[in-house]
Amino acid sequence: MQRPGALIAALTMVLAACSVIGGTEPAATVGTTREPTTRAPSSFGPTSAAPSTTAPEGTTGAGRLGFVGDPTAVGIGDDYFPTLGNPGYDVDHYTLDLVFDPVSVRLDGIATLTVTASDRLETFNLDFSGLTIDDVTVDDGAAAFEIVEEDVVITPPSPIAPGEEFTVEIEYGGRPQPASSAAVPFGVGWTTFDAQHYVVAEPDAAHTWFPSNDHPIDKATYTFRITVPSDVIAAANGVLTDQLTDLGSTTWVWEMAQPMASYLATVVIGNFAIVEDAAASAVAGIPIRHVLPTGTTIADWPGLERQGEMLAHLASLFGPYPFDTYGIAIVEGFGAALENQTLALFDRNVATSAFFEDVLVHEIAHQWFGNSVSPGRWQDIWLNEGFASYAEWLWIERERGRDEVEAGIAAERDQFADSGFPPVGSPPVFTLFNAAVYRVGAMTLHALRLTVGDDTFFEILRTYASDFAGASAVTADFVAVAEAVSGMQLQPLLDSWLADRELPQLP
C-alpha cells in the first residue's frame, strides 16, 4: 500500500494508476507554471458558477440540459472541450446494438436514442467521429444528415417542438480506434491490445465509438446488446440481463438502469471470464462481479477480495451505494485504471502493484463522486479526483488510524507547497489530471473536515451525494451544500485551496 506521505515523484507513479492519469505531471516537470490556454474564473463560490453558455439553468441538480438558444451550435460552451455536447435536447436513453468482429476489429452498430427536445429543432447535432454513418431516421422517418468536423448534423423530416419526445436511429460502422485528446498524452476511446478490446473514453472520446451528446451534463440510461463470436465474452456497464446464442455468436445484453455520463460507457471483449464474488457481495449488500482474464480467480489478485469491505465502508461514510452492481475488469495495455460506471477498468500491472488496494478504493469512491455525481464542467475535475483520493486516506485511517493519516497529509502538503502546480480549481486542459488535482483536491476536503468537524463533514458529503445523485454539479454546488449543512461561510476557505497558487496551511 502506498503511504500517504510519499514523495511527489512516487505520488506521480501512484497517480499513473488512477482513472485516466495520462495527463498527470511527470516528476521531471514538477514546478511547471505554464498557464492554461483559457483562464477560468478565480472564484468558486455560488456567484461564480459556470457562465450561462456552459451551465444554463437546469445544468446542475436535475441533470438535464434544458438549453434554450441555437440548437445547431457546435458544443455547449464548456471552456475545456468547446465542441462537445449539444444544446436543444436531452438524451434519456441509449440502446447500442453492436456487432463486433475481433479478427477484423470491425464494429457495426445501430444506436437508438430516446430524446426530449428542450427547444424547437429544425436541425440538431450529435457528437460523432472516426466511423462511417450509413443511415439516420427520426421517428422512423428518413432524416438528412451531414458530418461537420466531429458532429453529425441531422435534419428531421419535420421540425420537433419543445417538450416533444422523439427517437433517433443511426446505423454506423468501421474500425474503431483511439483518438487524441488535449487532456492526456495517449489515445482514448476504443482500444485493441492483442486479443483484448475495451473502451477508456475519459474525458472526450465516447463519440468515437457511438453517436452521443458527449458531455457529462447530459446523462442517460443505457442498453448494450453486443454480438461477438461465442468463444469470447462481451461485458459492459450495469447488469447482465441476457445471453442469446445463435450459429456461433452470442449476444450479451447489459442494462445500465441509472443515469450515466457518456465518457463512463464501456465494453470489454475478449478471453475473459465473468466471476461472481459471493462473499464480497454479502458484505457489500449488492452483487459484485469481475471480468478477469480467463483462468484466473479472485484469489490470484490479492486485495481484490476486500472489495466488499471497501464498498461497505465507503457507503457508511457517503450514503447508500448508487448503483445495482459493481466490479472491475483487468486488461492489458492500458497502464492505468478508470472508474467506468459499475465496471472499473484496471491494467494488469496496476492489479499486481503494491498500491492496488489504494486504487481499488479510489475507483469505488468514484462511483459516488464522478459517476453518480458527475462534473458539470471539466474545469471542476477535482470534484471527481480530489474526492476519490480523499477516500484513499479514509481507508488508510480505518486500517491504520487517524494519526498516521494526519502526519501523512501534513507532509504531503509541504511537498506540494512549492511544486508550482496551477490552482486545483482551474487546471490547464493539457494537464487536466495533474497530481495536485488529486492530492491538493483531497487536502481541500481535509481542510474542510478540520474546520467543520467530523459529523458535519460527513453530513456534507452525504448530502452532496444525495442531492446530486444521477445528475451533475459544479464547485459552486458543493460550496452551497457545505455552507447550508454547516451553517458556516466556507467559500473563503475553499477558495484559498482551489483558486490560489499559494497553498494554505491546514487548519
PyMOL commands that set and color helices and strands:
alter all, ss='L'
color gray80, all
select helices_A, chain A and resi 8-15+27-29+46-48+206-208+262-264+278-284+298-300+304-318+348-351+356-368+378-380+382-400+402-417+429-431+435-452+454-467+475-486+491-498
alter helices_A, ss='H'
color red, helices_A
select strands_A, chain A and resi 89-101+106-117+124-127+132-138+141-142+144-148+151-155+165-174+189-193+196-200+220-229+233-236+239-246+249-260+267-270+272-276+289-293+328-331+337-338+344-347+373-375+471-473
alter strands_A, ss='S'
color yellow, strands_A
deselect
rebuild
show_as cartoon
